[in-house]
């Protein structure tokens, strides 16, 4: 059974540091700031994320399941990705499990810290991979 993700004080601190690094352009090539529109408030919400890149495009993965930004993207699929001074407004598309599976496997290999939060049950992948992210 996968662990349940909780946004505690340690993770908030890590997210704050990553956000600052990504804003400066020093957060790594796969790390971005994802800005969504809040589904209830209509206000912008920003969180650090890691994209997976392969020959099929760029993929936005929710390693912690259905968290707030996932619901926001489902409600408003137009998102903003920022890395340093570069900003892109793109659209995210949820993909079916047969497309998501290989991307999830690649993601867990790249971002090992998230592995305990994945559960290999039928249907889980569908809610976790968004992409390819296109302009």
N, C-alpha and C positions, 0 to 999 in steps of 0.2 A: 504494500500500500504506500502511496506517495505521501510525503510530508505535506502539511498544510502551511502555506505561506502566511506569515504575519509581518506586517510592517511595524517593527519595533524601533526603539531608539538607535540601535546599532545600524540597522538598514537605512534609517533616515539620514544618519551621519554619512554613510557611504554614498547615498544618493546625492547629498549636498556637495560632497567633494567631487563626485563624477560630473555633476551638473556644471560646476565651476570649471573643471578641466575641459569638458566638451565645449563650453562657451568660448574658452581660450583657444580651442583647436588642438588641444593636447590630450584628448581622451582616447586615442587609438582610432585606427581607420574604420572599424566596424561600429563604433559607438556614436550615437546620435541623441539629440534631444527631440522627443516626440511631443508635439503640441496638438491636442485635440480640443474640440469644443464640448464643454460639459453638457451632458444630455439633459440635465435638470436645470442648471443655472444659466447655460448659454455662455459661460465664461471660459476663457482659455485655460487649459490644464496641461502642464509640462512635466515629463518624466524622462529619465535617461533610459535608453533601450539599446540593444545590440541587434544589428541586422545581419542576416546570413546572405552571402553573395555566392552565386554559382552561375552556370551557363544559362539557367532558366530565368535569371534576374535577381532582384533583391527581395528578401523575405523578412517580414516582420513577425516575430514569434512572441507569444505570451507564455513564458516558461512557468508562470505561477497560476495559470488557468484564467478563469473569468474574473479579472481584477477590473478596477474602475475604468482604466483607459480602454479596455476591450469593449465594454458596454458603450463608451463614448464613440469609439470608431464605428461600431455597428450602427449607432444612431446617426452619426455624421462621418461618412467615409473619407471626406476630404481632410487630410492631415498636413502638418508641417513638420519637416525634418530639418534639423539644424546641426551643423558641425562647424565650429569656429564662426567665421563670418559668412559662410555659405548657407543659404536657406532655400529649401525646395518645398513647394506646395504640390502634393501628389494625392492620389486616390488609392485607398487600400481595398482589396477585394478578398473576401474569405474564400478559401479553397477547400475542395473535398478531401477526405482522408487519404485517398489513394495518391494524391499529389502531395499532401502534407507529410506523410510518413518519412520519405527520404530526407526531406528538409529538417524535420524534427531530429532525425538521427544525426545529421550533420551538426545541428545546433548544439545538441548535448555533447558531441565530441569537441566542439569549439569552446563552449561555455560550461565547463564541467561543474561549476558551483551550483548550477541549476538542476543537475541530474536527480537529486533526491525528490524534487517536486513533480517529476514526470511520472505518470501512471500509464502503463501500456494496456489500456482497455479499449475496446471498440468504441468509436465515436469521440474519444477524447481529442484526437488530433484535429478534428474539424473546428474546434473552438480555439485552437492555439496558433494556427499559422495564418498570417495575413500576407497576401502578396500575389503575384509580384507587385511591388510598389512601383507604379508608373506615373509619369507626368500627365 
